[in-house]
């Protein structure tokens, strides 16, 4: 039987048999009391990989980002963020609603960066009429694009000059590290807090980790409790994260190669325009193929809405013949 082709996201990955075994045999405690050894191990491992002092394990990337923003900002403070960044556009307005933090969105450059001249122009003066600009939030990868290394290197001096904290939504930082042939610690170095996801390309069923200084992580841990994210015997989930970090990071290179091959192949199909491809994402315009959605349904594929522009995401659970089967489904 052919494996299912599910191109909706890398969040659809399922735990492997080895990961399930690690979860089943995990040593656990009560993490709210601080005595789950497997959670401790995951937090220590992730902090070390990213070159930071401390870490806190949370259920989701949305909560991880929100805990990070709230650790930096008080009520009435402001953070500067990309107009299309996940922390602004796709997290239900949590920073504003739950943190009383004002977002100041700006347009993102084509490479996923926030132009620093534009950022500087949005920083509010010290005046009671304005929110206090406290934080700059960056995303890497953004739309699958790994941010340029020279841009990342410039961020620390910029933030220090303007007295800003730096938060990184690094949900797919693991992909950025593979694509740029750079360690996660180097990519994380400029930032005060970094959120990384375990349940996308790495294939764990749950969890993200927020890393940073002891003081910021302690603050984030308190916000995690208030936001309902403190868990008990969460070492079962943490064990999946440890297994993913130990065994699945190298496999991201396959995802990137598959996305490149899929993009090249789709570009040869009549009526289809490939508008972008980076790391494990392919952006496709199906406007010239109104039959595409039906053909994918008939083939038993799971895809986003293919009536216009769509994003395909490759991941570890896709079979090796994915590109061949996708193109075949579109043939007359």
BAROZA-52140 format. One record per residue: x, y, z of N, C-alpha, C in turn; residue number from 1. Coordinates in steps of 0.2 Angstrom, whole numbers, plus 2048, in hexadecimal, padded with zeros to 3 digits. Atoms other than C-alpha are relative to their C-alpha. Last residue first. Layout:
BEGIN
{{X Y Z} {X Y Z} {X Y Z} NUM}
...
//
This chain:
BEGIN
{{806 801 803} {7EC 848 7A5} {7FE 7F8 800} 332}
{{800 801 807} {7FA 849 7B1} {7FA 7FE 7FE} 331}
{{802 7FA 804} {7F8 851 7C2} {800 7FF 7F9} 330}
{{807 7FF 7FF} {7F8 841 7CC} {7FD 806 7FC} 329}
{{804 805 803} {808 83C 7C4} {7F9 801 801} 328}
{{800 7FE 808} {811 84C 7C9} {7FB 7FB 7FD} 327}
{{803 7FA 800} {80C 848 7DC} {7FF 802 7F8} 326}
{{808 801 800} {810 836 7DA} {7FD 806 800} 325}
{{803 804 806} {822 839 7D3} {7F8 7FF 801} 324}
{{800 7FC 806} {826 846 7E0} {7FD 7FD 7FA} 323}
{{805 7FB 7FF} {820 83B 7EF} {800 805 7F9} 322}
{{803 7FF 807} {82A 82C 7E9} {7FB 805 800} 321}
{{7FB 7FE 804} {835 82C 7F9} {7FE 802 7F9} 320}
{{7FC 805 803} {826 82B 804} {805 803 7FB} 319}
{{802 801 807} {821 83A 80F} {804 7FA 7FD} 318}
{{805 806 801} {822 837 822} {7FE 7FF 7F8} 317}
{{7FD 807 7FF} {832 841 824} {7FC 7FA 7FE} 316}
{{7FF 803 7FA} {82B 851 81D} {803 7F9 800} 315}
{{7FE 807 800} {827 85C 80E} {803 7FE 807} 314}
{{7FB 801 7FB} {81C 86B 80F} {802 7F9 800} 313}
{{7FF 807 7FF} {811 871 800} {806 7FF 805} 312}
{{7F9 801 7FD} {80B 883 801} {800 7F8 801} 311}
{{800 805 7FB} {7FC 888 7F6} {807 7FF 802} 310}
{{7F9 801 7FE} {7F7 896 7EA} {800 7FB 806} 309}
{{7FC 7FA 802} {7E7 893 7E1} {807 7FF 802} 308}
{{804 7FC 805} {7DA 885 7E2} {804 806 7FD} 307}
{{7FC 7FF 806} {7E6 87A 7EA} {7FC 803 7FB} 306}
{{804 7FE 805} {7E0 87B 7FC} {804 801 7FA} 305}
{{804 7FA 7FE} {7EC 872 807} {7FC 801 7FA} 304}
{{7FD 7FA 802} {7F0 860 802} {7FD 806 803} 303}
{{803 7FB 7FC} {7EC 84E 808} {804 807 7FF} 302}
{{7FB 7FC 7FD} {7EE 842 7FA} {7FD 805 805} 301}
{{800 802 7F9} {7E2 834 7F6} {805 804 804} 300}
{{7FA 804 7FF} {7E5 834 7E3} {801 7FF 808} 299}
{{801 807 803} {7D4 83A 7E0} {805 7FC 801} 298}
{{805 804 7FC} {7D6 848 7EC} {7FF 7F9 7FE} 297}
{{7FD 802 7F9} {7E6 84E 7E4} {7FB 7FC 804} 296}
{{7FB 805 802} {7DD 84E 7D3} {804 7FD 806} 295}
{{803 806 801} {7CF 858 7DA} {804 7FA 7FE} 294}
{{803 802 7F9} {7DA 865 7E1} {7FC 7F9 7FF} 293}
{{7FB 803 7FB} {7E4 866 7D1} {7FD 7FD 806} 292}
{{801 807 7FE} {7D5 868 7C5} {805 7FD 805} 291}
{{806 801 7FC} {7D5 87B 7C5} {7FE 7F9 802} 290}
{{802 807 800} {7E7 87A 7BE} {7FA 800 805} 289}
{{801 802 806} {7EC 88C 7B9} {7FE 7F9 7FF} 288}
{{805 7FC 803} {7E9 893 7CA} {7FE 7FE 7F9} 287}
{{804 805 804} {7F3 885 7D2} {7FB 804 7FC} 286}
{{806 7FD 802} {801 891 7D8} {7FC 7FC 7FB} 285}
{{802 801 807} {80E 888 7E2} {7F9 804 7FF} 284}
{{806 7FC 801} {819 88B 7F1} {7FE 800 7F9} 283}
{{800 7FE 807} {825 87D 7F6} {7F9 804 7FF} 282}
{{806 7FD 803} {82B 87B 807} {800 802 7F9} 281}
{{805 805 801} {838 870 80F} {7F9 802 7FE} 280}
{{800 806 7FB} {847 87B 80E} {7FB 7FB 7FE} 279}
{{7FB 7FF 7FC} {842 889 801} {7FF 7FB 806} 278}
{{7FE 807 7FC} {837 888 7F2} {806 802 804} 277}
{{7FA 800 7FB} {82E 897 7EA} {801 7F9 802} 276}
{{7FE 7F9 7FE} {821 89C 7DD} {805 800 805} 275}
{{7FD 800 7FA} {81F 88B 7D4} {803 807 802} 274}
{{7FB 7FC 7FF} {812 88E 7C6} {803 7FF 807} 273}
{{7FE 7FF 7F9} {807 881 7C0} {806 804 800} 272}
{{805 7FC 7FC} {7FD 881 7B0} {802 801 807} 271}
{{803 7FA 803} {808 874 7A7} {7FA 803 805} 270}
{{807 802 801} {813 86A 7B3} {7FC 806 7FD} 269}
{{801 802 807} {825 86D 7B1} {7F9 7FE 7FE} 268}
{{7FF 7FB 804} {826 878 7C1} {800 7FE 7F8} 267}
{{807 7FC 801} {81E 86A 7CB} {801 806 7FB} 266}
{{804 805 804} {82E 85F 7C8} {7F9 804 7FF} 265}
{{7FE 800 807} {83A 86D 7CE} {7FB 7FC 7FB} 264}
{{801 7F9 803} {830 871 7DD} {802 800 7F9} 263}
{{807 7FF 801} {82E 85E 7E2} {7FF 807 7FC} 262}
{{802 804 805} {841 85C 7E0} {7F9 801 7FE} 261}
{{7FD 7FD 806} {845 86B 7EB} {7FE 7FC 7F9} 260}
{{804 7FA 801} {838 865 7F8} {803 803 7F9} 259}
{{807 802 803} {83F 853 7F8} {7FD 807 7FD} 258}
{{7FF 803 807} {851 85A 7FA} {7F9 7FE 7FD} 257}
{{7FE 7FA 804} {84B 865 809} {801 7FE 7F9} 256}
{{806 7FC 801} {842 856 811} {801 806 7FB} 255}
{{804 804 805} {851 84B 80F} {7FA 804 7FE} 254}
{{7FD 7FF 807} {85C 858 817} {7FC 7FD 7FB} 253}
{{803 7FA 803} {850 858 826} {803 802 7F9} 252}
{{805 802 805} {855 846 82A} {7FD 806 7FC} 251}
{{7FC 801 806} {865 84D 833} {7FB 7FE 7FA} 250}
{{7FE 7FA 802} {859 854 841} {804 7FF 7F9} 249}
{{804 7FE 806} {850 844 843} {802 806 7FD} 248}
{{800 804 806} {85A 839 84F} {7FD 803 7FA} 247}
{{7FB 805 801} {860 842 85F} {800 7FD 7F9} 246}
{{7FA 7FC 800} {855 851 85E} {806 7FC 7FF} 245}
{{800 7FD 806} {846 846 85A} {806 804 7FF} 244}
{{7FF 805 805} {84A 83A 868} {800 804 7F9} 243}
{{7F9 802 800} {84B 848 874} {802 7FB 7FB} 242}
{{7FB 7FB 803} {83B 84F 86E} {807 7FF 801} 241}
{{801 800 807} {832 83E 870} {804 806 7FD} 240}
{{7FC 805 803} {839 83D 881} {7FF 800 7F9} 239}
{{7F9 7FD 800} {832 84E 886} {804 7FA 7FD} 238}
{{7FF 7FC 806} {820 847 882} {807 803 7FF} 237}
{{802 805 806} {821 839 88E} {801 804 7FA} 236}
{{7FA 803 802} {82B 845 89A} {7FE 7FB 7FA} 235}
{{7FF 7FE 807} {81B 84F 89B} {807 7FD 7FD} 234}
{{7FB 805 802} {816 846 8AB} {801 801 7F9} 233}
{{7FE 805 7FB} {80D 856 8B1} {806 7FB 7FE} 232}
{{802 806 801} {80B 865 8A5} {803 7FB 806} 231}
{{7FC 804 7FB} {80C 878 8A7} {7FD 7F9 800} 230}
{{7FC 805 803} {804 87F 897} {805 7FC 805} 229}
{{803 806 800} {7F5 888 89E} {804 7FA 7FD} 228}
{{804 802 807} {7F9 899 899} {7FE 7F9 800} 227}
{{806 7FC 800} {7FD 89E 8AC} {7FC 7FF 7F9} 226}
{{805 803 7FB} {809 88F 8AE} {7F9 804 7FF} 225}
{{802 807 802} {812 893 89D} {7FB 7FE 805} 224}
{{805 7FE 805} {813 8A6 8A3} {7FD 7F9 7FD} 223}
{{806 7FD 7FC} {81D 8A0 8B2} {7FA 801 7FC} 222}
{{803 806 7FD} {828 895 8A7} {7FA 803 804} 221}
{{804 804 805} {82B 8A4 89C} {7FD 7FA 803} 220}
{{806 7FC 802} {831 8AF 8AA} {7FB 7FC 7FC} 219}
{{804 800 7F9} {83D 8A1 8B0} {7FA 804 7FF} 218}
{{803 806 800} {843 8A0 89D} {7FC 7FF 807} 217}
{{806 800 804} {846 8B2 89D} {7FD 7FA 800} 216}
{{805 7FB 7FE} {851 8B2 8AD} {7FA 800 7FB} 215}
{{804 803 7FA} {85A 8A2 8A9} {7FA 805 801} 214}
{{7FC 7FF 7F9} {85F 8A9 898} {7FC 7FD 805} 213}
{{7FD 7F9 7FF} {857 8A2 888} {804 800 806} 212}
{{7F9 7FF 7FD} {84E 893 881} {802 807 801} 211}
{{7FD 7F9 800} {83C 88F 87D} {806 800 804} 210}
{{7FB 7FE 7FA} {838 87D 879} {802 807 7FF} 209}
{{7FB 7FB 802} {82A 876 86E} {804 802 806} 208}
{{7FB 7FC 7FC} {81F 867 870} {804 805 7FD} 207}
{{802 7FA 7FC} {814 859 869} {806 804 802} 206}
{{807 7FF 800} {814 84A 85E} {7FE 806 803} 205}
{{803 801 7F9} {827 84B 85A} {7F8 801 800} 204}
{{804 806 800} {82B 84A 847} {7FD 7FE 807} 203}
{{7FD 805 7FC} {83A 855 846} {7FC 7FA 802} 202}
{{7FC 804 804} {833 85E 837} {803 7FA 804} 201}
{{800 7FF 807} {825 865 841} {804 7FB 7FD} 200}
{{805 804 803} {822 85F 853} {7FE 801 7F9} 199}
{{7FE 807 800} {832 864 85C} {7FB 7FC 7FB} 198}
{{805 805 800} {830 877 85A} {803 7F9 7FF} 197}
{{7FF 805 805} {83D 884 85F} {7FA 7FA 801} 196}
{{805 806 7FF} {839 894 868} {802 7FB 7FA} 195}
{{801 804 807} {849 89F 86A} {7FB 7FB 802} 194}
{{804 805 7FF} {84C 8AD 878} {7FE 7FD 7F9} 193}
{{801 801 7F9} {859 8B9 879} {7FC 7FB 802} 192}
{{807 7FF 7FD} {85F 8B8 867} {800 7FF 808} 191}
{{802 7F9 7FE} {86F 8BB 85F} {7FA 801 804} 190}
{{7FC 7FC 7FC} {876 8AA 861} {7FE 807 801} 189}
{{803 7FD 7FA} {868 8A0 85B} {804 805 804} 188}
{{806 7FC 803} {86E 89D 849} {7FD 803 806} 187}
{{7FE 7FA 804} {87F 899 850} {7FA 804 7FE} 186}
{{7FE 7FB 7FB} {878 88D 85D} {802 806 7FD} 185}
{{805 7FD 7FD} {86E 884 850} {802 805 805} 184}
{{802 803 7FA} {87E 880 847} {7FA 804 802} 183}
{{7FE 7FC 7FA} {880 886 835} {7FD 7FD 806} 182}
{{7FA 803 7FE} {87F 87D 824} {803 803 806} 181}
{{7FA 7FC 800} {873 88A 81F} {806 7FD 802} 180}
{{800 7FC 807} {865 87E 819} {806 805 800} 179}
{{7FE 805 805} {868 872 828} {801 804 7F9} 178}
{{7F9 802 7FF} {868 880 835} {803 7FB 7FA} 177}
{{7FB 7FB 802} {859 888 82D} {807 7FE 801} 176}
{{7FF 800 807} {850 877 82E} {804 806 7FD} 175}
{{7FD 806 802} {853 875 840} {801 800 7F9} 174}
{{7F9 7FF 800} {84E 887 843} {804 7FA 7FE} 173}
{{7FC 804 805} {83D 882 83D} {807 802 800} 172}
{{804 807 800} {832 888 84C} {804 7FB 7FB} 171}
{{7FC 805 804} {840 895 84E} {7FD 7FA 800} 170}
{{805 805 802} {835 8A4 853} {804 7FB 7FC} 169}
{{800 804 807} {844 8AE 859} {7FA 7FB 800} 168}
{{803 806 7FF} {842 8BC 867} {800 7FC 7F9} 167}
{{801 804 807} {84E 8CA 868} {7FD 7F9 802} 166}
{{7FF 807 800} {84D 8D7 876} {7FF 7FD 7F9} 165}
{{805 805 802} {84F 8E9 871} {802 7F9 802} 164}
{{802 803 7FA} {85A 8F7 878} {7FA 7FC 7FF} 163}
{{806 7FD 7FF} {85C 900 867} {7FC 7FD 807} 162}
{{801 7F9 801} {86E 8FE 866} {7FA 803 802} 161}
{{7FC 7FC 7FB} {86E 8ED 86E} {7FF 807 7FF} 160}
{{804 800 7FA} {861 8E7 862} {803 803 806} 159}
{{805 7FC 801} {86B 8ED 853} {7FB 800 806} 158}
{{7FE 7F9 7FF} {87B 8E5 85A} {7FA 805 7FF} 157}
{{7FE 7FE 7F9} {872 8D5 85C} {802 807 801} 156}
{{806 7FF 7FB} {869 8D4 84C} {802 802 807} 155}
{{801 7F8 7FF} {878 8D7 840} {7FB 801 805} 154}
{{7FA 7FE 7FC} {87E 8C4 841} {7FF 808 802} 153}
{{801 803 7F9} {86C 8BE 83C} {806 803 804} 152}
{{806 7FD 7FD} {86D 8C9 82C} {800 7FE 808} 151}
{{7FE 7FA 7FE} {87E 8C2 828} {7FB 805 803} 150}
{{7FC 800 7FA} {878 8B1 82A} {802 807 802} 149}
{{7F9 7FF 801} {86A 8B3 81E} {804 801 806} 148}
{{7FE 7F9 800} {859 8AD 824} {807 800 7FF} 147}
{{7FB 7FF 7FB} {854 89B 81F} {803 807 800} 146}
{{7FA 7FC 802} {845 89C 814} {804 800 806} 145}
{{7FB 805 802} {837 88F 817} {807 803 7FE} 144}
{{802 803 806} {829 89C 817} {806 7FB 7FD} 143}
{{807 7FC 802} {833 8A4 825} {7FE 7FE 7F9} 142}
{{801 7FD 806} {841 899 82D} {7F9 803 7FF} 141}
{{7FB 804 804} {845 8A1 838} {7FF 7F9 801} 140}
{{802 807 801} {839 8AE 83F} {805 7FD 7FB} 139}
{{7FE 803 807} {83E 8BE 847} {7FE 7F9 800} 138}
{{801 807 801} {836 8C8 856} {802 7FE 7F9} 137}
{{800 801 807} {83D 8D9 85C} {800 7F8 7FF} 136}
{{7FE 807 802} {839 8DD 86E} {800 800 7F8} 135}
{{7FC 804 7FC} {836 8EC 87A} {804 7FA 7FC} 134}
{{7FD 805 804} {82E 8FA 871} {805 7FC 803} 133}
{{7F9 800 7FF} {825 904 87F} {802 7FA 7FB} 132}
{{7FD 806 7FC} {814 908 879} {807 800 800} 131}
{{7FE 806 804} {812 91A 874} {801 7FA 804} 130}
{{805 802 805} {80A 92A 87A} {800 7F9 7FD} 129}
{{806 803 7FE} {814 92A 88A} {7FA 7FE 7FB} 128}
{{805 7FA 800} {824 92E 880} {7F9 7FC 803} 127}
{{802 800 7F9} {834 924 87F} {7FB 806 801} 126}
{{7FC 7FC 7FB} {834 923 86C} {7FE 800 807} 125}
{{804 7FA 7FD} {82C 915 863} {805 804 805} 124}
{{7FF 800 7F9} {836 909 858} {7FE 806 803} 123}
{{806 801 7FD} {82E 908 847} {801 800 808} 122}
{{805 7FA 801} {83B 911 83D} {7FA 7FF 804} 121}
{{7FE 7FA 7FC} {849 905 845} {7FA 806 7FF} 120}
{{801 801 7F9} {83F 8F6 83E} {802 806 804} 119}
{{808 800 7FF} {83E 8FD 82D} {7FF 7FF 807} 118}
{{802 7F9 800} {851 901 82D} {7F9 801 801} 117}
{{7FF 7FD 7FA} {853 8EF 833} {7FF 808 800} 116}
{{7FB 7FB 801} {84B 8E7 825} {801 804 806} 115}
{{803 7FA 7FF} {841 8D8 82C} {805 806 7FF} 114}
{{7FE 7FB 7FB} {847 8C9 824} {7FC 806 801} 113}
{{803 802 7F9} {83D 8BB 81B} {803 805 806} 112}
{{7FC 805 7FD} {847 8BC 80B} {7FE 7FE 807} 111}
{{801 806 803} {83A 8C6 802} {804 7FA 803} 110}
{{7FC 801 806} {83B 8D3 80F} {7FE 7F9 7FD} 109}
{{7FA 804 800} {82D 8D4 81D} {804 800 7F9} 108}
{{7FF 804 805} {821 8E2 81F} {807 7FC 800} 107}
{{7FD 7FC 806} {81F 8E9 830} {801 7FB 7FA} 106}
{{7FE 804 806} {814 8E3 83F} {803 805 7FA} 105}
{{7FF 7FB 805} {814 8ED 84F} {803 7FC 7FA} 104}
{{7FC 802 805} {80C 8E1 85C} {801 806 7FB} 103}
{{802 7FD 806} {805 8E9 86C} {805 7FD 7FA} 102}
{{7FA 7FE 803} {808 8DD 87B} {7FE 803 7F9} 101}
{{800 7F9 801} {7F9 8DB 886} {806 803 7FD} 100}
{{7FB 7FD 7FE} {7FF 8C9 889} {800 808 801} 99}
{{7FE 802 7F9} {7EF 8C0 888} {806 803 803} 98}
{{806 802 7FC} {7E6 8C9 87A} {802 7FE 807} 97}
{{804 7FB 7FE} {7F5 8D2 872} {7FA 7FF 805} 96}
{{7FC 7FB 7FD} {802 8C4 872} {7FC 806 802} 95}
{{7FF 801 7F9} {7F4 8B8 86F} {805 805 803} 94}
{{800 7FA 7FC} {7EE 8BF 85F} {802 800 807} 93}
{{807 7FE 7FD} {7E8 8AE 858} {801 807 804} 92}
{{800 802 7FA} {7FA 8A8 855} {7FA 803 804} 91}
{{802 807 800} {7FB 8A8 842} {7FF 7FD 808} 90}
{{805 801 805} {7FE 8BA 83D} {7FC 7F9 802} 89}
{{805 7FA 801} {809 8C2 84A} {7FA 7FD 7FD} 88}
{{802 7FD 7F9} {813 8B4 852} {7FB 805 7FF} 87}
{{804 804 7FC} {813 8AB 841} {7FE 803 806} 86}
{{7FC 804 7FC} {81B 8B9 837} {7FB 7FC 804} 85}
{{802 807 802} {811 8C0 828} {803 7FB 805} 84}
{{807 800 801} {812 8D3 82E} {7FD 7F8 7FF} 83}
{{802 800 807} {823 8D0 836} {7F8 7FF 7FF} 82}
{{801 807 803} {825 8D4 848} {7FE 801 7F9} 81}
{{800 7FF 807} {829 8E3 853} {801 7F9 7FD} 80}
{{7FB 803 804} {824 8E1 865} {7FF 801 7F9} 79}
{{801 802 807} {81B 8ED 870} {806 7FC 7FE} 78}
{{7F9 800 804} {819 8F0 883} {7FE 7FE 7F9} 77}
{{7FF 7FA 803} {808 8F4 88A} {806 801 7FC} 76}
{{806 7FD 803} {808 8E6 896} {801 807 7FD} 75}
{{806 7FF 7FB} {819 8E0 899} {7FA 802 7FC} 74}
{{804 7FA 800} {825 8D8 88C} {7FB 801 805} 73}
{{7FC 7FA 801} {834 8CC 88C} {7FC 807 801} 72}
{{7FA 800 7FC} {82D 8BD 895} {804 807 7FF} 71}
{{802 7FD 7F9} {81C 8C1 88D} {806 800 805} 70}
{{801 7F9 801} {824 8BF 87B} {7FE 803 807} 69}
{{7FA 7FC 801} {82C 8AF 880} {7FF 807 800} 68}
{{7FC 800 7FA} {81D 8A7 888} {806 805 7FF} 67}
{{804 7FB 7FC} {813 8AC 878} {804 800 807} 66}
{{7FF 7F9 802} {820 8A4 86D} {7FD 805 805} 65}
{{7F9 7FE 7FF} {820 894 877} {802 807 7FE} 64}
{{7FF 7FE 7F9} {80D 894 878} {807 802 801} 63}
{{803 7FA 7FF} {80C 895 865} {801 802 807} 62}
{{7FC 7FA 802} {819 888 863} {7FD 806 801} 61}
{{801 7FE 807} {80F 87B 86D} {805 806 7FF} 60}
{{803 804 805} {810 871 87D} {800 802 7F9} 59}
{{807 7FE 800} {81E 879 887} {7FC 7FC 7FA} 58}
{{804 804 805} {82F 874 88C} {7F9 802 801} 57}
{{806 802 7FD} {83A 882 895} {7FC 7FC 7FA} 56}
{{805 801 805} {84C 886 891} {7FA 7FD 804} 55}
{{806 804 7FD} {85B 88C 899} {7FB 7FF 7FB} 54}
{{7FF 802 7F9} {86D 894 897} {7FA 7FB 802} 53}
{{803 7FC 7FB} {86E 895 884} {800 7FD 807} 52}
{{7FB 7FB 7FD} {879 88E 876} {7FD 804 805} 51}
{{801 7F9 802} {86B 887 86B} {805 805 804} 50}
{{800 800 808} {870 875 86C} {800 807 7FE} 49}
{{7F9 801 802} {874 877 87F} {800 801 7F8} 48}
{{7FC 7FA 7FF} {863 87F 882} {807 7FF 7FE} 47}
{{801 7FB 805} {85B 870 879} {803 807 801} 46}
{{7FD 801 807} {864 863 882} {7FF 806 7FB} 45}
{{7F9 7FF 800} {861 86B 893} {803 7FF 7FA} 44}
{{7FF 7F9 7FF} {84E 86D 890} {808 801 800} 43}
{{801 7FD 807} {84D 85B 889} {801 807 801} 42}
{{7FB 802 805} {856 854 898} {7FF 803 7FA} 41}
{{7F9 7FC 7FE} {84C 85E 8A5} {805 7FE 7FA} 40}
{{801 7F9 802} {83C 857 89C} {806 804 802} 39}
{{7FF 800 807} {843 846 89E} {7FE 807 7FD} 38}
{{7F9 800 803} {847 848 8B0} {800 800 7F9} 37}
{{800 805 806} {835 84E 8B5} {807 800 7FD} 36}
{{7FC 806 7FF} {838 856 8C6} {7FF 7FB 7FB} 35}
{{7F9 800 802} {833 868 8C4} {804 7FA 801} 34}
{{7FB 800 7FA} {824 868 8CF} {807 800 7FE} 33}
{{802 7FA 7FD} {81A 86D 8BF} {804 800 807} 32}
{{7FC 7FA 802} {824 860 8B6} {7FE 806 803} 31}
{{804 7FB 800} {81E 851 8C1} {803 807 7FE} 30}
{{801 7FE 7F9} {829 842 8BE} {7FA 805 7FF} 29}
{{804 7FA 7FF} {82D 837 8AF} {7FF 802 807} 28}
{{801 7FF 7F8} {839 82A 8A9} {7FD 807 801} 27}
{{7FE 7FA 7FE} {835 827 896} {800 800 808} 26}
{{7FC 802 7FB} {832 815 891} {803 806 804} 25}
{{803 806 7FC} {823 817 887} {804 7FF 806} 24}
{{805 7FD 7FC} {829 828 880} {7FD 7FB 805} 23}
{{7FD 7FB 7FB} {839 820 87A} {7FB 803 804} 22}
{{7FC 804 7FA} {830 811 873} {803 805 805} 21}
{{805 803 7FC} {824 81D 869} {803 7FC 806} 20}
{{803 7FA 7FC} {833 826 862} {7FB 7FE 805} 19}
{{7FA 7FE 7FB} {83B 816 85C} {7FE 805 805} 18}
{{800 805 7FB} {82A 811 854} {805 801 805} 17}
{{7FD 806 803} {82A 822 84B} {7FF 7FB 806} 16}
{{7FA 803 7FD} {81F 830 851} {802 7F9 7FD} 15}
{{802 804 7FA} {814 838 844} {806 7FD 803} 14}
{{7FB 806 7FF} {817 846 838} {7FD 7FC 806} 13}
{{803 806 801} {808 851 834} {804 7FA 802} 12}
{{803 801 7F9} {810 861 83B} {7FC 7F9 7FF} 11}
{{7FC 805 7FD} {81B 861 82B} {7FE 7FE 807} 10}
{{7FB 7FD 7FB} {80D 869 822} {804 7FA 803} 9}
{{802 7FA 7FD} {7FF 866 815} {805 804 805} 8}
{{7FC 7FA 801} {808 85B 80A} {7FE 806 803} 7}
{{803 7FB 7FC} {801 84A 80F} {805 806 800} 6}
{{7FD 7FA 801} {805 83C 803} {7FC 806 803} 5}
{{804 7FA 801} {7FF 82C 80B} {804 806 7FE} 4}
{{800 7FC 7FB} {80B 81D 809} {7FB 806 7FE} 3}
{{7FC 7FA 801} {807 811 7FB} {7FF 804 807} 2}
{{804 7FA 800} {800 800 800} {804 806 800} 1}
//
